[in-house]
């Protein structure tokens, strides 16, 4: 199942296209490094890649991601989402995902704005009398895509402008973020966020069980206990959990365990057996089988390949930087005043 959003001249105004271009320029101006950069604005991170990447496991938290340039593929359970410069991505619950940048270059890197969503703020906005929304969302999904529009892009652009006036961040950043959340809640995709944030809703209760599983992934899983946490029967809970996360509770736990183990091996140098036991596996051989099935190769070979890729990326960045420095030196030398010919005049 692929959900793909493309720019078409029929349904995109020139103003939206202009604002996307403007947003891309602002993001590029504030993140010149490869990767993610946490900004002084609370909850705001900027994202940049200059080349396609291999499939990477990640754990997404409730966030809004607005893509301004490039293309990325995200797999959640059995669902595949294609994100490009026309889309925003709304994630309302913690989800283990596999992501891959599929269109990016040095000339046109993938650029995105990532804003953490505080559910307490979402609920506070929903509590306003003017925001009474009677509809109940059936089939709530934990991740949805939508097309960006003028008001959302405008609010995001103004939030980014605060990086140029840091003295305004303490007062204005929360106001702009509230506006962004308000715009989201008013959008067609906002019904999923509303359902998860609304106390008492089945989606909210399912999200509480997801949060418990996220915090206790290394513990043995009893679906009956999770269903009780959500105050549902086991069958009903299974239905809502799969609707929200695109996977069963056992699949969710397995993917989360594999993701955390991979990160431990990659960033902390932990061996495969130790990582397996840390995340709750009782058998190293079972861990190796499931890891290979999910990531395509055994743990140590996968980690070695990832490290080679990271090293190659760092080397390319250093080469690019050296090339830029050389060009600057050559340009500076070319504009140096030349000594006058002694025979001239």
N, C-alpha and C positions, 0 to 999 in steps of 0.2 A: 504494500500500500504506500503510494508516494503522493505527498501533497506538495505541489510545486506552484510558486507564485512568480509570474513573470510580468515585467513592464509591458504594457500595450498602450498604444497611442489613444485607443478609445476610452480607457478608464483611468488615465492618469493625466492630471492637469499639468501644464508647464510649471506652475508654482510649486507643486510637489517635487518635480524633478529638480528644479533650482534649489529647493531646500535640502534635498538629499545631497546634492553636490556641495552645498555650503557646509552641511554637517560633516561630510567626508573630509573636507579641507580643515575643519576645526579639529577633528580627531587626529588627523595626520600631524597637525602642528603641535599637538600635546603628547604624542607618543612616537618617538623616533626609533625606539628599540624594538626588537623582535620579541613578541610574547604579550604578557599582560602587565599593565602598570596601574597600581592602586593610586588614585588621585587624592588630593587633600579634601575633596568633597566626600563626606561620609557615605559609604555604600556604593560609590561610583568607581568602576574600573574601566580602562580602555584596552582594546584588543587589536593587535596588528600581527599579520603574518605576510611574508613576501614570497612564499612558495607553497604549492600544495603539500599536504602532510600525509603521513600514514594514519591509519585508524588509531585513535587514542581513546582510552577509557577515561571517564570523568564522572563525578557525582555532582549533579546540578542541584542547587538550592533554589528557593523561590526567587526568581529574577525576571527582569525585563531585559532583553537584548535587542537593540536596534542596529540592524546592519546597514552600513552606508556605502559599502563597496565590497566586491568579491562574492564568493559563493562557498557555502559550507553544507555538508550532509550530516545529519544527526539520526542515529538509530536508537529507538526506545522500544524495547521488547521486539515485536515484529513490525513496528511502524517506522517508516523512513520519512524524514522531513528534509526538504531542500530549501535552504535559506539563501536569499540574495539581497541585493541593495534595495529591493522594494518591500522587504518584510521586516516585521518585528516578531520576536519569539517570546511567548509568555509561559513561564514555568511556575506552577503554583504549589508544587510539593517537591520534596527531595526525590530525585530520580537518578539511578545509575544509567549512563548512556555511553554510546560509542560515537565519537564525532570525527570528522575528517574535512579539512579544508581542501576543496577541489578546484577552486579558481583563485589564484593570487600570483602576483609577480612583483618584482622590484618596482616596475613602473606603475603598477596598479595593485597595491597590497590589499588584502582583505582588512577592512576597518569596521569596528563595531563598538558600541557603547553598551556597557553591562551595568545595570542598576539593581542592587539588592532590594527586594520587596519586604518591608516590615509589615507582617500581617496585622499587628496591633493598629497600625496607621490605616490599613485597609478597612478594618472593622470600625474604626472611629469615623471614617468618611461615610461608610455605609449606615452608620447610626444617625446621620443627619436626616432630619425630617424630609428635606427636599429630595432625598435619595431613596425613598420608599419604592422598592421594586418587588411586586407581588409574585413574579414568575419563579418557578422552581426549575432548575436546570437538570434535566435527565441526561444520563450518559456523560457526566462530567469527566473531562480529561485533564490530566496533570500537566500536559504540555500542548499548546496550540500555537499556530502561526496566524498572522494577520498582515494585511497590507498597511504600510504607514500612510498617514494622512497629515494635512497641513498643521492642525492644532497640536498633534503629538510631536511632530518634528520641530515645531516652534518652541515648545516647552523644553525639549531635549537640547536644542541649540542654546537657549538662554541659560540652562543649567551649565553647559560647557563654558559659556562666556565667563562664568564666575571664576574659572581658573586664571583668567587675566586680571581679576580684581579680588584677590584672596581675602581682603578685609570684609567683603560682602558675604562670604561663604556662611559664617555662623547664623546670619539672619535670613538670607534669601534661599539657601539651598533647600531647607525643609519646605519652604513655600512652593518652590518649583517642583520638588519631588511629589508633594501632595497633588499638585496640578496634574502631573504625569499619571499618578494612580487614578485620579478622577477621570481623566481622559480614557484610560484603559477600561475602567469599570463601565463607562458609557458606551464602549465599543461592542461589537458583536461577540468578540472573544471574552469580554468582561464577565459574561454569565458564569464561566468556569471559575474565575477568581472569586466571584460573589458566593457561589455555592460552597466553595472550600472555606471561605472566611466566615460564613454565617453559622453562628452557634446553633447546634441542634439539627442542622441539615445532615442527611446521611453522608454526603460528600465530606463535610467537616469531620464527622466521626471517623470516616475511613482515613482521612488525612492524619488524624491523631494516631491511628494504628500504624500508618506508614512512618510517622515520626518516631514512634516507639521502636519499630523494627530497625530504622536507621540508626538509632542510638544503641541498640542491643543486638547488632548483626552477628556477633561472635557467640551468642547464647543459643542453645538448642531451641528450635522453633516448634511451637504447638499452635496450629492454626485456630484451635478452639479458644486459646487464651487471647489471641489477636481479635477474634470475633467478639469475645466478651469485652475487650477494651473498646471496641466500636459499638457495643450494645446492639449486636445483630446476631441472627442465626448464621451458622457457618456457610450455608449455601448463598444467602443474601450477601454476606460479607465477601465471599469469593467473587461474586458478580461485580460488586462495586469496586473492589480492589483492582480487578483486571481492567475495568473501564477506566479507572483513574491512572493506572501505571502501565497499562498494556502488557502486563505479565501477572503471573500468579505470585502469592506471597513467597513460595519456595524459590521461584525463579528470581524474584527481587533480592532475596537474601543471598542467593548464590552469586549473582552478578555483583552485588555490593562487596561481598567477601573477596571475590577475584580482583575487583578494582582496588580495594585497600591493600591487598597482598602485593599487587603489581607496583603500587606506589611505594610501599615499604622496601621492596627489593631495588627499585630504581633509585630512590632518593637516599635511602639509609644503608644500602649495601647488605641488607638481610638476606640470608640464603633461603632457598625455596622451602625447605622443610620447616624452618623457624617461622617464616611468613605464614605457611599453611596453618600451623598450630595457633599462631597469634590470632588469626581471623576466625577460628572455630572449627577447622577441619581436624578430625581424629585420625585420618589416614593421609599420609603424604602422597601415596600412589593415586588415591582418588583425586586429590588436589591437582596432581600433574595431569591426569586424564581430563578433568574438567577445564583446567587452564588451557590445555592444548586445543580442546574442542572449541573454546570460546575465543581465544586469541590467535589460533592458527598454528602455533608452534610451542614446544616445551618452555617452561619458565625461564631457564637460564639463557637459552638461545634467543628468546624474545627480548629479554632485558639487554643482552649484548647488542642486538640489532638496534634497540632504542638508543642506547648510549652512543653507538656509532653515528646514528642519525643526529643526535644532539651535538656531537663533536663536529660533524660535517657542517651543521648549521652555524655553529660558532665560528668555524674556520671561514666559511663564506662571508659571514658578517665582518670578520676582521679584514678579509681581502677587500670587501666593498669599502670599508672605512679607510684602508690604506690607499685604495684607488682614489677616493674622494680627496684625501690629503695630498696625493700626488698632483691631482688636477688643480687644487688650490695653489700649491707651490708653483706649478707651471704658469698659472694665470698671473700670480703675483710677480713672477720673474718677467713675464711678457710686458707688464705695465711699468716696470722699473724705468726711470729716466736713463737714457743711453748717454754715455760720455761723448762730448762733442769731438768731432774729428779735428786733430791738431792743425790740419792743413786747411780746414774750412774757414771761410771768411777771409 
